[in-house]
Each structure stands twice: as C-alpha cells, then as structure tokens.
Amino acid sequence: MTQLNANETALVLIEFQNDFTTEGGAFHGAVSEVMGATEMLPKAAHLVQQARARGVTVMHAPITFKPGYNEISDHPYGILKGVVDNNAFVKGEWGAEITDAIPIDDGDIVIEGKRGLDTFASTNLDFILRSKGIKNVVLAGFLTNCCVESTMRTAYENGFNVVTVTDCCAAVSPEQHKAAVEFDFPMFSHPMTQAEVLEAIG
C-alpha cells in the first residue's frame, strides 16, 4: 500500500458545499443516492478530523460565481449549463457555503477562484501545494466523474502522487460513480477507501 507522509500530504475537498451536500441544495437530490450508499459525508468528516490531527494539510476547494454568472460563457453547455439553470453556487448564498458537516478549521486553506471543473485551472492550488512541499494530493468530493476526475488528471500530469478517496466522492448516478472509480481513477491515481487512506498516513 502507498504510504503517505503527513507533512507532505494535502487533502483537497472539492465542492463540499450545501448545493451538493445538504437537503434543499440545488443538486443534493441528484447526488444523494450515491452519498447514502457510500456514507460519504460522515466518512469524509472523519477523514478530515483524523487527517488534521496527524498533520495533513486540509484544503477546501469550493466553486462560486457572482450573481449572473458573468465569469463564464453567455451560452454555457454541459455541467456549467446545469449550474446556471439551477442557480447554484452563487457567492454569498447558502448553497455556495461549505457544509456544516465539515466546518473549516483555522489551520485549513480555502482555495479561491474555482470557476470550472479542474481545481488547478483557475486557482493558485499548484503554487500553494509546491510552496508547502506537498508531494501527495488526496482528493475527495463532487462530482466523482467531473471535478474530482478533472483535478485528478491535472495533479497526475503535474507530477504529484495522487490518491482518490473512493467512498468520499459522489456522482449523479451509481453507474457514473462506479465507472469513474473502476476505470478512470486507477489510470491517474491510487484509489483508496477512507480507511485505507488513514492507514497509509504516517
């Protein structure tokens, strides 16, 4: 099993925001089946708590837009069209807030500027990781086959040792989640369960 030195490891939590995680959120109904099947939220909360205690850098990577979505195309399509159509992740509104299930600690880092799928693309994530001497990037969040997968691929390309936490991710269907975990994750990461990640952290 891959061993993870805590001082060289960052846990990146992608879009653990109310619009995904919480009843009443714009996309909660779409992801709730997978979240329930894997017990994603309590497992992620436990992982965060234990990771912090062991000295792992915890990073939150929310996606937010100003009202009107001026940061993206006037004619969005695909997943971003869904965001606009459902008025999701609007900065300053409840749906865009980080879930109370995983509150931000004073020692955590919040990655700002995420406007698309790949967390690296429009943020200073790479700079922060390298400046802190991070070698291992552990990914969890939403959606398994979208933002998590996009971020995973770039982290791999950028030379990080990438771990995906299979039971701390969720997609809009069990089939999409399963396909990403079984076929895509192994190509660009070390897929592990939450328990395996904690076992690997030294």
Helices and strands as residue ranges (DSSP letters): G 6-8, E 9-14, H 18-21, H 28-38, H 40-53, E 57-61, H 79-85, G 94-96, E 109-110, H 125-131, E 136-142, I 144-148, H 149-157, E 161-170, H 174-179, I 180-184, H 185-188, E 190-192, H 194-200
